[in-house]
Amino acid sequence: MSLDLKTKREISRQAITDAIPLEIPAIPFGLVLGLVITESGIDYLVGWSSSPLIFGGAAQLTLISLLGSGSAWAAAVAAGLVVNARHVMYSAALAPTFQHQPRWFRWLGPYTLLDQVFALVTIRPDEEPAAFRRYYLTAGAMFWSFWMVTVALGLVIGPVVPTEWNLGFAVPLMFVGLIVVGINKWPKVVAALVAAGVTYVFAGLPNKVGLLVGAVVGVLAGYLIEVNRR
């Protein structure tokens, strides 16, 4: 089903309106990443180029931090992949929706499937394919443009921000906000609590493997609760 121009504008406007509150907590996150790039000894342009190449703030921060501390490339890349492993679960969750989309969207759409976009589209499960695609692409484009600019500003502004501001706190704060947006059923509450507990227990594992273990166990716990409720 094709959309008329008025409907397209309404959907795009809604996507922009929904995206803005989730972009605000990402501002200090981008500044932190820019600061880490400047302190890592990596060329600024090379460090910034990780934004369009990876387009995942947590994985970028992990990769740049490890490279800046002298870790081997293989170890840094492996840690980044572990941190981004949650996107595999995002893809699995959206696979039924993507099956109704054209081939070009199934190939290109996952590029902008970051945490914020996933949180937004999962609360709109009954969208028509064309409406979903419009909303998804608009939100994705918003976050992509925003992140490129924010990280670039971080390269300039990050080093002069007083350490007392503790910008690093923005990273967990942003993810807490995403969890609040996405949790609207008891299985999701259970999944989040179990994932947090398991991740804490296994936090000492190398290369941040504890994140992957917590995510997998949390998803499994939520799935079992959902099955038992049916």
Secondary structure, 3 states (H helix, E strand, C coil): CCCCHHHHHHHHHHHHHHHHHHHCCHHHHHHHHHHHHHHHCCCHHHHHHHHHHHCCHHHHHHHHHHHHCCCCHHHHHHHHHHHCCHHHHHHHHHHHHHCCCCHHHHHHHHHHCCHHHHHHHCCCCCCCHHHHHHHHHHHHHHHHHHHHHHHHHHHHHHHHCCHHHCHHHHHHHHHHHHHHHHCCCHHHHHHHHHHHHHHHHCCCCHHHHHHHHHHHHHHHHHHHHHHHHC
